[in-house]
Amino acid sequence: MVSVGEENLIYGIKLSSVGPARVTSPDVVHEPTSMDLAMKLHYLRGVYYYRSQAVQGLTIKKIKETMFTWLNRYYMANGRFRRSESGRPFVKCNDCGTRMIEAQCVKTLDQWLEMMEDRHSLHKLLVSDQVLGPEIAFSPLVLIQLTWFKCGGMSVGLSWAHVLGDAFSASDYINMWGQVLAGHDPNPVPDFANSPKQVEKSINPAPAAIDPLSVKRVDPVGDHWIYPNNYRLETFSFHITGKQLTQLQSKVSGQNHTDQVPSFESLCAIIWKCMAQNSEGSEPKTVTLCKNNPHGLKDKILSNNQTISVVKAEMSIVGAKLKELAALLVDQAITENNHIEEAVERDGGLSDFIVYGSNLTFVNWEEATFYGLEIKGQEPILVNYTIDGIGDNGVVLVLPGPKNSGETGSEERIVTVILPENRLLQLKSELKRECMFA
């Protein structure tokens, strides 16, 4: 939650829209897949930070001119949602555009980043928190906020409706703008989508089946696509250097270095056990894992293609060794993508679900190209992503760290934890005890 004092840090806000230069045919639509619809109550919020050298001379006129070309390729992200006769949502590709927000900050970039170390809520001032609805026909799917700092530096905030695609799609999307900004032509515009399928409600619906463990079916939200949390959620981030990461992997793997546990599962095992230490008799025995799927859909430029798996432990989490928990995460994860799609299709895509936070959820973004948005050949000095619309069991995000932070920069990780306030305080205490951060 942003305080009144924090709101005064940002001023001079201007709103506009930018769309593709090429007019889309009036009958073109984009039909979300069943997996897309399973993610429709979630939102990605990313912020990219740049020094003044990278953005010096960059004007709004130049930015918008390049966006016209860039958005030709992503015409579906510039549409607005409608519902078919059956009620299933689809995107009318009507070139309504991407919402642009221009803002000024009273602080320098260095001052801002220093403040961010203790006040993660500041992240919300640099990226829109808008959701789809309650009038989905007028709600933009993507919002971009450009904030200029007092020193001349800039941040780019990306607010992304998860129904469009996962974090890997979102990063590819914004990185393409960097290529156009550098004077490169994007890949050819793909073929336009087809007309929406008219999915009719079944007169004799199929017998009810058990939903997969990785999702939670929620009360209908209608056309206001946001999940109402039962608790106030707080966010905490910390950095893991390459040296620290190697030490943590050794701690989890033990003395046998030939059987080293991957970095993501090592971090998850430690945090999972720390969570259980303060679970007050209700250990999180089932966890969800979200990872990139490199073998997924190749014919779609935007998709929710990540692999969603569950791990169910029969042992005590507190009493287990870290290596045992890591082995569960590596070897016993059961992929549920097909089951999620079946659950969505059982009523024609009309039900509402959440994935992130339905269980304690670990999200692996190590392979996401978050630092691929280059301006004048310079990468952002820092990229931060969070998720909105998550459930009360919380989310742990593992992001790549800055590549220019030293010899071990490419191995650095940023870990972001989103939990109910009281549980986050307890977890921070346990993580300090494990020397995860100072």
Secondary structure as UniProt FT lines:
FT   HELIX           4..7
FT   TURN            8..9
FT   STRAND          10..18
FT   TURN            26..27
FT   STRAND          29..30
FT   HELIX           34..38
FT   TURN            39..41
FT   STRAND          43..50
FT   HELIX           52..55
FT   TURN            56..57
FT   HELIX           60..73
FT   HELIX           75..78
FT   STRAND          80..83
FT   TURN            85..86
FT   STRAND          89..92
FT   STRAND          98..105
FT   HELIX           109..116
FT   TURN            117..118
FT   HELIX           120..125
FT   HELIX           136..138
FT   STRAND          142..148
FT   TURN            150..151
FT   STRAND          154..161
FT   TURN            162..164
FT   HELIX           167..181
FT   TURN            182..183
FT   TURN            213..214
FT   STRAND          216..218
FT   TURN            222..223
FT   STRAND          233..240
FT   HELIX           242..253
FT   TURN            254..255
FT   HELIX           257..259
FT   HELIX           263..277
FT   TURN            280..281
FT   STRAND          286..291
FT   TURN            294..295
FT   STRAND          307..312
FT   TURN            317..319
FT   HELIX           322..331
FT   STRAND          334..335
FT   HELIX           337..345
FT   TURN            346..349
FT   STRAND          352..354
FT   TURN            357..358
FT   STRAND          359..364
FT   TURN            366..367
FT   HELIX           370..372
FT   TURN            376..377
FT   STRAND          382..388
FT   TURN            392..393
FT   STRAND          395..400
FT   TURN            403..404
FT   TURN            407..408
FT   HELIX           409..411
FT   STRAND          413..420
FT   HELIX           421..433
FT   TURN            434..435
//
